Amino acid sequence: MSEPFVPIEELAKQFTVSVSTVRAWVRQGHIPKDTYLKIGNTYRFNVPAVIAALSGTPKAESEVPKVEDPKAPVQLELVFTDPNEDM
């Protein structure tokens, strides 16, 4: 494993959002299950995998995109659709 898994607080700082927002993203499926580990009530996230999932970047089986500076905040644009709107 080349990238460490970080706690939910660290992921929230990375995206400059609250911890409750990250939890909502997990509940809503915006952060896929294969990008984090959950043991009891503790989450640990693979930051490059979460970035790839939220940005829509496809990843190869064994390849996760590298982050230039893992401490630098990442700006993502999330597009949410209206559940009452016809597709």
TASUL-V712973 format. One record per backbone hydrogen bond with DSSP energy under -0.5 kcal/mol. CO is the residue of the C=O (numbers start at 1). NH is the residue of the N-H. E is the energy in kcal/mol with one decimal. If there is no record, write none. Layout:
co,nh,e
CO,NH,E
CO,NH,E
This chain:
co,nh,e
4,47,-0.5
6,45,-3.3
7,10,-0.5
7,11,-1.8
8,12,-2.4
9,13,-2.0
10,14,-2.1
11,15,-1.7
12,16,-0.5
12,17,-2.4
13,16,-0.8
14,74,-2.6
18,22,-1.7
19,23,-2.4
20,24,-2.1
21,25,-2.5
22,26,-2.1
23,27,-2.6
24,28,-2.8
25,29,-0.5
25,30,-1.8
25,31,-1.3
26,29,-1.1
30,32,-0.7
32,35,-1.8
33,36,-1.2
35,46,-2.8
37,44,-2.2
38,40,-0.5
39,42,-2.0
42,39,-2.5
43,8,-0.6
44,37,-2.9
45,6,-2.8
45,47,-0.9
46,50,-2.3
47,51,-2.7
48,52,-2.2
49,53,-2.2
50,54,-2.9
51,55,-2.1
52,56,-0.7
52,57,-1.4
62,64,-0.5
69,72,-1.9
74,76,-0.6
76,78,-0.6
78,80,-0.6
81,83,-0.5
82,85,-1.6
